[in-house]
Each structure stands twice: as structure tokens, then as C-alpha cells.
């Protein structure tokens, strides 16, 4: 059974943002694993020696590592600061 969020989902909620980003990362990992296992399965099955397979796997792995670094080290999940600035009226109107 999928996890249930206890309140109305709101992207401004830091806990929801963190969970949403981690679920997107998990989806990214799953698609990476499925796609690359298929590429390498057929590469080995057919003795194809596809030179692009290494580049696809390596490039995608670097993107996946960058995504992980952002999610787990860089992303700021604190409450967004709302400014209470009121718009100033121009002297002409």
C-alpha cells in the first residue's frame, strides 16, 4: 500500500517537499536500473559490443550522482521565508 500523506499536499510544506524529492529520486534510480540492465543484457546476449552503451551508462550515472548530491546534501528544506513588503505606489498615481 502506498504511503499516505496525513494532510493536504502542499509544495510549500518542507516535509512534503523533502518526501517528494526523494520519491522522484527513487523513480530516477528505478528507471536507470531498468534501462541499463536492458542495454547490458542485450549487449551480452548478442555479443554486440555496443560502444555507446558505456557512454550512456556512465553519463547517466553521473547525472544520477549529481541528483543524489543535490537531494541529500544541497537542498534546503526549511520553511520558505515570506516577505511582507507592500507594493509602493508611485508618486504619479
C-alpha positions in Angstrom: 0.0 0.0 0.0 1.5 3.4 -0.9 2.3 5.8 1.9 -0.4 8.3 2.8 0.3 11.9 3.5 -1.5 12.9 6.7 -2.6 16.4 5.4 -3.3 18.2 2.2 -0.2 18.0 0.0 1.4 21.4 -0.5 4.7 22.0 -2.2 5.4 24.9 0.3 5.4 22.3 3.1 9.1 21.4 3.8 8.4 17.8 4.9 6.3 17.2 1.7 9.0 18.8 -0.5 11.6 16.5 1.0 9.5 13.4 0.6 8.5 14.4 -3.0 12.1 15.0 -4.0 13.2 11.6 -2.5 10.4 9.8 -4.3 11.4 11.4 -7.6 15.0 10.3 -6.9 13.8 6.8 -6.2 11.9 6.8 -9.6 15.1 8.1 -11.3 17.1 5.2 -9.8 14.5 2.6 -10.8 14.4 3.9 -14.5 18.2 4.0 -14.5 18.4 0.4 -13.3 15.8 -1.0 -15.6 17.1 0.8 -18.7 20.7 0.0 -18.1 20.1 -3.6 -17.2 18.2 -4.0 -20.5 21.0 -2.3 -22.5 23.7 -4.6 -21.0 21.5 -7.7 -21.1 21.1 -7.4 -24.9 24.7 -6.3 -25.3 25.9 -9.5 -23.7 23.2 -11.7 -25.2 24.0 -10.7 -28.8 27.8 -10.1 -28.3 27.0 -6.7 -29.8 30.0 -4.7 -28.4 28.0 -1.5 -28.5 30.5 1.3 -27.9 27.7 3.7 -26.9 26.5 1.5 -24.0 29.4 2.6 -21.8 28.8 6.2 -22.5 25.1 6.0 -21.8 25.6 4.2 -18.5 28.5 6.4 -17.4 26.8 9.7 -18.4 23.5 8.7 -16.8 25.3 7.5 -13.6 27.0 10.9 -13.3 23.6 12.6 -13.6 22.2 10.2 -11.0 25.1 11.0 -8.6 24.5 14.8 -9.2 20.8 14.3 -8.4 21.7 12.4 -5.2 24.2 15.1 -4.1 21.5 17.8 -4.6 18.8 15.9 -2.8 20.8 14.6 0.2 23.4 17.4 0.6 22.4 20.7 -1.0 18.6 21.0 -1.0 17.3 23.4 1.6 14.0 22.1 3.1 13.5 24.8 5.6 10.3 26.8 5.7 10.3 29.4 2.9 10.5 33.0 4.2 7.5 35.1 3.2 8.2 38.8 2.8 5.6 41.2 4.0 6.6 44.0 1.7 3.7 46.0 0.4 3.8 47.4 -3.1 4.8 51.1 -3.1 2.7 53.5 -5.0 4.3 55.7 -7.5 4.1 59.5 -6.8 2.2 59.9 -10.1 -0.6 57.6 -9.3 
